[in-house]
Amino acid sequence: MLDKELKNKLLFRASHRGIREMDIVLGRYCAARIGAMDARQVLVLSAVLHINDQPLYQALSEENADTALHRLVEDAPEEFQAEMIKMLQEIYHWMRANPYRGDQ
């Protein structure tokens, strides 16, 4: 039950961030993926959602976001950094494969 409750809270947080573009990107990504995430991935997602909107949006908007994504996790706990980068890269690729067209 706690797992479902936490996932619901993270889904809400992902879609209510403050910058509309990030609400759309992260909200849609989480809605599509969070149901299949295990406990560790949920913890990593929680850490990703603590990244400030502006630098996250800038990094995800870059053509080659790898360097920018690595900079975003520099202050995160070391044990999560590699997994956070992997998730951020997944979000980056998912966002490009599933563009928002305003009709969803």
TIRO-2110 file (N, C-alpha, C; in Angstrom, 1 decimal):
// TIRO-2110
0.8, -1.2, 0.0, N, 1, A
0.0, 0.0, 0.0, CA, 1, A
0.9, 1.3, 0.0, C, 1, A
1.9, 1.2, 0.8, N, 2, A
2.8, 2.4, 0.9, CA, 2, A
3.4, 2.7, -0.5, C, 2, A
3.8, 1.6, -1.2, N, 3, A
4.4, 1.7, -2.6, CA, 3, A
3.4, 2.5, -3.5, C, 3, A
2.1, 2.1, -3.5, N, 4, A
1.1, 2.7, -4.4, CA, 4, A
0.9, 4.2, -3.9, C, 4, A
0.9, 4.4, -2.6, N, 5, A
0.7, 5.8, -2.1, CA, 5, A
1.9, 6.7, -2.5, C, 5, A
3.1, 6.1, -2.4, N, 6, A
4.3, 6.9, -2.8, CA, 6, A
4.3, 7.2, -4.3, C, 6, A
3.9, 6.2, -5.1, N, 7, A
3.9, 6.4, -6.5, CA, 7, A
2.9, 7.5, -6.9, C, 7, A
1.7, 7.5, -6.2, N, 8, A
0.7, 8.5, -6.5, CA, 8, A
1.2, 9.9, -6.1, C, 8, A
1.9, 10.0, -5.0, N, 9, A
2.5, 11.3, -4.6, CA, 9, A
3.5, 11.7, -5.6, C, 9, A
4.4, 10.8, -6.0, N, 10, A
5.4, 11.2, -7.0, CA, 10, A
4.8, 11.6, -8.3, C, 10, A
3.7, 10.9, -8.7, N, 11, A
3.0, 11.3, -10.0, CA, 11, A
2.4, 12.7, -9.9, C, 11, A
1.9, 13.0, -8.7, N, 12, A
1.3, 14.3, -8.5, CA, 12, A
2.4, 15.3, -8.6, C, 12, A
3.5, 15.1, -7.9, N, 13, A
4.7, 16.0, -7.8, CA, 13, A
5.3, 16.2, -9.2, C, 13, A
5.3, 15.1, -10.0, N, 14, A
5.9, 15.2, -11.4, CA, 14, A
5.0, 16.2, -12.3, C, 14, A
3.7, 16.2, -12.0, N, 15, A
2.8, 17.0, -12.9, CA, 15, A
2.4, 18.3, -12.3, C, 15, A
3.0, 18.7, -11.1, N, 16, A
2.7, 20.0, -10.5, CA, 16, A
4.0, 20.6, -10.0, C, 16, A
4.9, 20.9, -10.9, N, 17, A
6.2, 21.4, -10.6, CA, 17, A
6.4, 22.9, -10.6, C, 17, A
5.6, 23.6, -11.4, N, 18, A
5.7, 25.0, -11.4, CA, 18, A
6.0, 25.6, -12.8, C, 18, A
6.8, 24.9, -13.6, N, 19, A
7.1, 25.3, -15.0, CA, 19, A
6.2, 24.3, -15.8, C, 19, A
5.3, 24.9, -16.6, N, 20, A
4.3, 24.1, -17.3, CA, 20, A
5.0, 23.0, -18.2, C, 20, A
6.1, 23.4, -18.8, N, 21, A
6.7, 22.4, -19.7, CA, 21, A
7.2, 21.2, -18.9, C, 21, A
7.7, 21.4, -17.7, N, 22, A
8.2, 20.3, -16.9, CA, 22, A
7.0, 19.5, -16.3, C, 22, A
5.9, 20.2, -16.0, N, 23, A
4.6, 19.5, -15.6, CA, 23, A
4.3, 18.5, -16.7, C, 23, A
4.3, 18.9, -17.9, N, 24, A
3.9, 18.1, -19.1, CA, 24, A
4.9, 16.9, -19.3, C, 24, A
6.2, 17.3, -19.4, N, 25, A
7.2, 16.2, -19.6, CA, 25, A
7.2, 15.2, -18.5, C, 25, A
7.4, 15.6, -17.3, N, 26, A
7.6, 14.7, -16.2, CA, 26, A
6.3, 14.0, -15.8, C, 26, A
5.2, 14.8, -15.9, N, 27, A
3.9, 14.2, -15.6, CA, 27, A
3.5, 13.1, -16.6, C, 27, A
3.7, 13.3, -17.9, N, 28, A
3.4, 12.3, -18.9, CA, 28, A
4.4, 11.1, -18.8, C, 28, A
5.7, 11.4, -18.5, N, 29, A
6.7, 10.3, -18.4, CA, 29, A
6.3, 9.4, -17.2, C, 29, A
6.0, 10.0, -16.0, N, 30, A
5.6, 9.3, -14.8, CA, 30, A
4.4, 8.5, -15.0, C, 30, A
3.4, 9.1, -15.7, N, 31, A
2.1, 8.4, -15.9, CA, 31, A
2.3, 7.2, -16.7, C, 31, A
3.2, 7.2, -17.7, N, 32, A
3.5, 6.1, -18.5, CA, 32, A
4.4, 5.0, -17.9, C, 32, A
5.3, 5.4, -17.0, N, 33, A
6.3, 4.5, -16.5, CA, 33, A
6.2, 4.1, -15.0, C, 33, A
5.6, 4.9, -14.2, N, 34, A
5.7, 4.7, -12.7, CA, 34, A
5.1, 3.4, -12.3, C, 34, A
4.1, 2.9, -13.0, N, 35, A
3.4, 1.7, -12.6, CA, 35, A
4.3, 0.5, -12.6, C, 35, A
5.3, 0.5, -13.5, N, 36, A
6.2, -0.6, -13.7, CA, 36, A
7.5, -0.5, -12.9, C, 36, A
7.7, 0.6, -12.2, N, 37, A
8.9, 0.9, -11.5, CA, 37, A
9.0, 0.0, -10.2, C, 37, A
10.2, -0.5, -9.9, N, 38, A
10.4, -1.2, -8.6, CA, 38, A
10.7, -0.1, -7.5, C, 38, A
10.9, -0.6, -6.3, N, 39, A
11.2, 0.3, -5.2, CA, 39, A
12.4, 1.2, -5.4, C, 39, A
13.5, 0.6, -5.9, N, 40, A
14.7, 1.3, -6.2, CA, 40, A
14.5, 2.4, -7.2, C, 40, A
13.8, 2.1, -8.3, N, 41, A
13.5, 3.1, -9.3, CA, 41, A
12.6, 4.2, -8.8, C, 41, A
11.7, 3.9, -7.9, N, 42, A
10.9, 4.9, -7.3, CA, 42, A
11.7, 5.9, -6.5, C, 42, A
12.7, 5.3, -5.7, N, 43, A
13.6, 6.2, -5.0, CA, 43, A
14.4, 7.1, -5.9, C, 43, A
14.9, 6.6, -7.0, N, 44, A
15.7, 7.3, -7.9, CA, 44, A
14.8, 8.4, -8.6, C, 44, A
13.6, 8.1, -8.9, N, 45, A
12.6, 9.1, -9.4, CA, 45, A
12.4, 10.2, -8.4, C, 45, A
12.3, 9.8, -7.2, N, 46, A
12.1, 10.8, -6.1, CA, 46, A
13.3, 11.8, -6.1, C, 46, A
14.5, 11.3, -6.2, N, 47, A
15.7, 12.1, -6.3, CA, 47, A
15.7, 13.0, -7.5, C, 47, A
15.3, 12.4, -8.7, N, 48, A
15.2, 13.2, -9.9, CA, 48, A
14.2, 14.4, -9.7, C, 48, A
13.1, 14.1, -9.1, N, 49, A
12.0, 15.1, -8.9, CA, 49, A
12.5, 16.2, -8.0, C, 49, A
13.6, 16.1, -7.3, N, 50, A
14.1, 17.1, -6.4, CA, 50, A
15.0, 18.1, -7.1, C, 50, A
15.3, 17.8, -8.4, N, 51, A
16.1, 18.7, -9.2, CA, 51, A
15.3, 19.9, -9.6, C, 51, A
15.8, 21.1, -9.5, N, 52, A
15.1, 22.3, -9.8, CA, 52, A
14.7, 22.3, -11.3, C, 52, A
13.5, 22.9, -11.5, N, 53, A
12.9, 22.9, -12.8, CA, 53, A
13.8, 23.6, -13.9, C, 53, A
14.3, 24.8, -13.6, N, 54, A
14.9, 25.5, -14.7, CA, 54, A
16.2, 24.8, -15.2, C, 54, A
17.1, 24.3, -14.4, N, 55, A
18.2, 23.6, -14.9, CA, 55, A
17.8, 22.3, -15.5, C, 55, A
16.8, 21.6, -15.0, N, 56, A
16.4, 20.4, -15.6, CA, 56, A
15.8, 20.6, -17.0, C, 56, A
14.9, 21.6, -17.1, N, 57, A
14.3, 21.9, -18.4, CA, 57, A
15.4, 22.3, -19.4, C, 57, A
16.4, 23.1, -19.0, N, 58, A
17.5, 23.5, -19.9, CA, 58, A
18.3, 22.2, -20.4, C, 58, A
18.6, 21.3, -19.4, N, 59, A
19.3, 20.1, -19.8, CA, 59, A
18.5, 19.2, -20.7, C, 59, A
17.3, 19.0, -20.5, N, 60, A
16.5, 18.2, -21.3, CA, 60, A
16.2, 18.8, -22.7, C, 60, A
16.3, 20.1, -22.8, N, 61, A
16.1, 20.8, -24.0, CA, 61, A
17.3, 20.8, -24.9, C, 61, A
18.4, 20.5, -24.4, N, 62, A
19.6, 20.5, -25.2, CA, 62, A
19.6, 19.4, -26.2, C, 62, A
20.3, 19.7, -27.4, N, 63, A
20.4, 18.6, -28.4, CA, 63, A
21.1, 17.4, -27.9, C, 63, A
22.3, 17.7, -27.3, N, 64, A
23.1, 16.6, -26.7, CA, 64, A
23.2, 16.9, -25.2, C, 64, A
22.3, 16.3, -24.5, N, 65, A
22.1, 16.6, -23.1, CA, 65, A
23.0, 15.9, -22.1, C, 65, A
23.9, 15.0, -22.6, N, 66, A
24.7, 14.2, -21.7, CA, 66, A
25.4, 15.0, -20.6, C, 66, A
26.2, 16.0, -21.0, N, 67, A
27.0, 16.7, -20.1, CA, 67, A
26.2, 17.5, -19.1, C, 67, A
25.1, 18.1, -19.6, N, 68, A
24.2, 18.9, -18.8, CA, 68, A
23.5, 18.0, -17.7, C, 68, A
23.1, 16.8, -18.2, N, 69, A
22.5, 15.8, -17.2, CA, 69, A
23.4, 15.4, -16.1, C, 69, A
24.7, 15.2, -16.5, N, 70, A
25.7, 14.8, -15.5, CA, 70, A
25.9, 15.9, -14.5, C, 70, A
25.8, 17.2, -14.9, N, 71, A
26.0, 18.3, -14.0, CA, 71, A
24.8, 18.4, -13.0, C, 71, A
23.6, 18.0, -13.4, N, 72, A
22.5, 18.0, -12.6, CA, 72, A
22.6, 17.1, -11.3, C, 72, A
23.3, 16.1, -11.4, N, 73, A
23.4, 15.1, -10.3, CA, 73, A
24.6, 15.2, -9.5, C, 73, A
25.5, 16.2, -9.7, N, 74, A
26.7, 16.3, -9.0, CA, 74, A
26.5, 16.4, -7.5, C, 74, A
25.4, 17.1, -7.0, N, 75, A
25.2, 17.3, -5.6, CA, 75, A
24.3, 16.1, -5.0, C, 75, A
23.8, 15.2, -5.8, N, 76, A
23.0, 14.1, -5.3, CA, 76, A
23.9, 13.1, -4.6, C, 76, A
23.3, 12.3, -3.7, N, 77, A
24.1, 11.3, -3.0, CA, 77, A
24.8, 10.4, -4.1, C, 77, A
26.0, 10.1, -3.8, N, 78, A
26.8, 9.3, -4.8, CA, 78, A
26.2, 8.0, -5.2, C, 78, A
25.5, 7.4, -4.2, N, 79, A
24.9, 6.1, -4.5, CA, 79, A
23.8, 6.1, -5.5, C, 79, A
23.2, 7.3, -5.8, N, 80, A
22.1, 7.5, -6.7, CA, 80, A
22.6, 8.1, -8.0, C, 80, A
23.7, 8.7, -8.1, N, 81, A
24.1, 9.5, -9.3, CA, 81, A
24.0, 8.7, -10.6, C, 81, A
24.6, 7.5, -10.7, N, 82, A
24.6, 6.7, -11.9, CA, 82, A
23.2, 6.4, -12.3, C, 82, A
22.3, 6.0, -11.4, N, 83, A
21.0, 5.6, -11.7, CA, 83, A
20.1, 6.9, -12.1, C, 83, A
20.4, 8.0, -11.4, N, 84, A
19.7, 9.2, -11.8, CA, 84, A
20.1, 9.6, -13.2, C, 84, A
21.3, 9.5, -13.6, N, 85, A
21.7, 9.9, -15.0, CA, 85, A
21.0, 8.9, -16.0, C, 85, A
21.0, 7.7, -15.6, N, 86, A
20.3, 6.7, -16.5, CA, 86, A
18.8, 7.1, -16.7, C, 86, A
18.2, 7.4, -15.6, N, 87, A
16.7, 7.8, -15.6, CA, 87, A
16.6, 9.1, -16.4, C, 87, A
17.5, 10.1, -16.2, N, 88, A
17.4, 11.4, -16.9, CA, 88, A
17.6, 11.1, -18.4, C, 88, A
18.5, 10.3, -18.8, N, 89, A
18.7, 9.9, -20.2, CA, 89, A
17.4, 9.3, -20.7, C, 89, A
16.8, 8.4, -20.0, N, 90, A
15.6, 7.8, -20.4, CA, 90, A
14.5, 8.8, -20.6, C, 90, A
14.4, 9.7, -19.7, N, 91, A
13.4, 10.8, -19.8, CA, 91, A
13.6, 11.6, -21.1, C, 91, A
14.9, 11.9, -21.3, N, 92, A
15.3, 12.7, -22.5, CA, 92, A
14.9, 12.0, -23.7, C, 92, A
15.2, 10.7, -23.8, N, 93, A
14.8, 10.0, -25.1, CA, 93, A
13.3, 9.7, -25.2, C, 93, A
12.7, 9.5, -24.0, N, 94, A
11.2, 9.3, -24.0, CA, 94, A
10.5, 10.6, -24.5, C, 94, A
11.0, 11.7, -24.0, N, 95, A
10.4, 13.0, -24.3, CA, 95, A
10.5, 13.2, -25.9, C, 95, A
11.6, 12.9, -26.5, N, 96, A
11.7, 13.1, -27.9, CA, 96, A
10.9, 12.0, -28.7, C, 96, A
10.7, 10.9, -28.2, N, 97, A
9.9, 9.8, -28.9, CA, 97, A
8.4, 10.0, -28.7, C, 97, A
8.0, 10.8, -27.7, N, 98, A
6.6, 11.0, -27.4, CA, 98, A
6.3, 12.5, -27.2, C, 98, A
6.5, 13.3, -28.3, N, 99, A
6.3, 14.7, -28.2, CA, 99, A
4.9, 15.1, -27.8, C, 99, A
4.8, 16.2, -27.0, N, 100, A
3.5, 16.7, -26.6, CA, 100, A
2.9, 17.5, -27.7, C, 100, A
1.7, 17.3, -28.1, N, 101, A
1.1, 18.0, -29.2, CA, 101, A
-0.1, 18.9, -28.8, C, 101, A
-0.3, 19.0, -27.5, N, 102, A
-1.3, 19.8, -27.0, CA, 102, A
-2.7, 19.1, -27.0, C, 102, A
-2.8, 17.9, -27.5, N, 103, A
-4.1, 17.2, -27.6, CA, 103, A
-4.2, 16.1, -26.6, C, 103, A
-3.3, 16.1, -25.7, N, 104, A
-3.3, 14.9, -24.7, CA, 104, A
-3.6, 15.3, -23.3, C, 104, A
END
